[in-house]
Amino acid sequence: MKLDDYSIVIRPLITEQSTHFASTKSAYSFEVHRKANKIQIKNAVERLYNVKVDEVRTANRRGKPRRRGMFYGHTPAWKKAVVVLKPDYHIDLF
């Protein structure tokens, strides 16, 4: 499957935990396309942010069940990628 860099990396995940890991371990979290593999994610992050990636960890997140009145549904499932950069590299997300 052919995806461009902007459709692979959907958005950075900015939480308390992700900002802590970004400052201490140089690990950044992103929401990525569900069909993207680790090599595609690594290449996309390197090209978009001009950094060198050391390691990529991925996790498929299941959608949570939700209820609206008497109707049941769920939030969409998504994929999370934690990208660890090589030393001397960082990404300015703010």
C-alpha positions in Angstrom: 0.0 0.0 0.0 1.3 3.4 -1.0 0.8 6.2 1.6 2.4 9.6 1.7 4.1 11.0 4.8 1.2 13.2 5.8 -1.3 10.4 5.7 0.9 8.0 7.7 1.5 10.4 10.6 -1.9 11.8 11.5 -1.1 13.9 14.6 1.2 14.0 17.6 -0.2 12.8 20.9 0.4 15.5 23.5 -0.3 14.3 27.0 1.4 14.6 30.3 3.1 11.3 29.9 4.2 11.9 26.3 5.7 15.3 27.2 7.6 13.6 30.1 9.0 10.9 27.8 9.9 13.4 25.2 11.9 15.5 27.6 13.6 12.6 29.4 13.9 9.7 26.9 13.5 11.6 23.6 10.4 9.4 22.8 7.5 11.0 20.9 4.0 9.6 20.5 2.0 9.9 17.3 -1.4 8.7 16.0 -0.6 6.9 12.8 -2.5 5.3 9.9 -3.8 1.8 10.9 -2.1 0.0 8.0 1.3 1.7 8.2 4.2 -0.5 9.4 7.2 0.5 11.5 9.5 1.1 8.5 6.9 3.5 6.9 6.4 5.3 10.2 10.2 5.7 10.7 10.7 7.1 7.2 7.7 9.5 7.5 8.9 10.9 10.8 12.4 11.3 9.6 11.3 13.2 6.5 8.6 15.4 8.2 10.7 16.5 11.2 14.3 16.2 9.8 15.4 13.9 12.6 17.0 10.4 12.8 14.8 7.7 14.4 16.4 5.0 16.5 13.4 2.8 17.4 9.6 2.6 16.7 7.1 0.9 18.9 3.5 0.5 17.8 0.2 -0.4 19.5 -3.3 -1.0 18.1 -5.8 0.7 20.3 -9.3 -0.7 20.4 -12.3 1.7 20.3 -14.1 2.2 23.6 -17.8 1.3 24.0 -20.1 4.3 24.2 -23.8 4.7 24.8 -26.1 7.5 23.6 -29.5 7.0 25.0 -30.6 3.5 24.2 -28.1 3.1 21.3 -24.8 1.5 21.8 -21.7 2.1 19.7 -18.0 2.6 20.1 -15.3 5.1 19.3 -13.0 4.4 16.3 -10.0 2.1 16.7 -6.6 3.7 16.1 -2.9 3.0 16.0 -0.3 4.6 18.2 3.4 4.8 17.5 6.1 5.7 20.0 9.2 7.0 18.1 12.5 7.1 19.9 15.1 9.5 18.4 18.8 9.1 18.2 20.8 11.3 20.7 21.2 15.0 19.9 17.8 15.1 18.0 14.5 16.5 19.3 11.2 17.6 17.9 9.6 21.0 18.8 5.9 20.2 19.1 4.9 23.5 20.8 
